Amino acid sequence: MSAEDLEKYETEMELQLYREYRDVVGLFSYVIETDRRFYLANDYQIDVRNSAGEVFFELTLRDAWVWDMFRPARFVKNVRVVTFKDINVEELTKAEL
């Protein structure tokens, strides 16, 4: 497989992912962004944890969709994310869709 073929494949995968996002965004209430992933979810909980002086966040999502072109199944029932970085949560309104 040439570099050009690989680039074409990745471009097609990204386009397919964007189209899927566009089709499913109306099913969800929240857009949640972490340092590593982008999620759509209908329910979430963020807990601030402290261990040995280090503060981190534990994010739990229920009924979610994961923006990741390499996942074979992007719809997930439960997601647990632990991060030391910021978490951005935005509530979607029907007007935005």
Secondary structure, DSSP 8 states (H G I E B T S, - for coil): --HHHHHHHHHHHHHHHHHHHHHHGGG-SEEEE-SS-EEEEEEEEEEEEEETTEEEEEEEEEEEEE--TT-S--EEEEEEEEESS--EEEE--GGG-
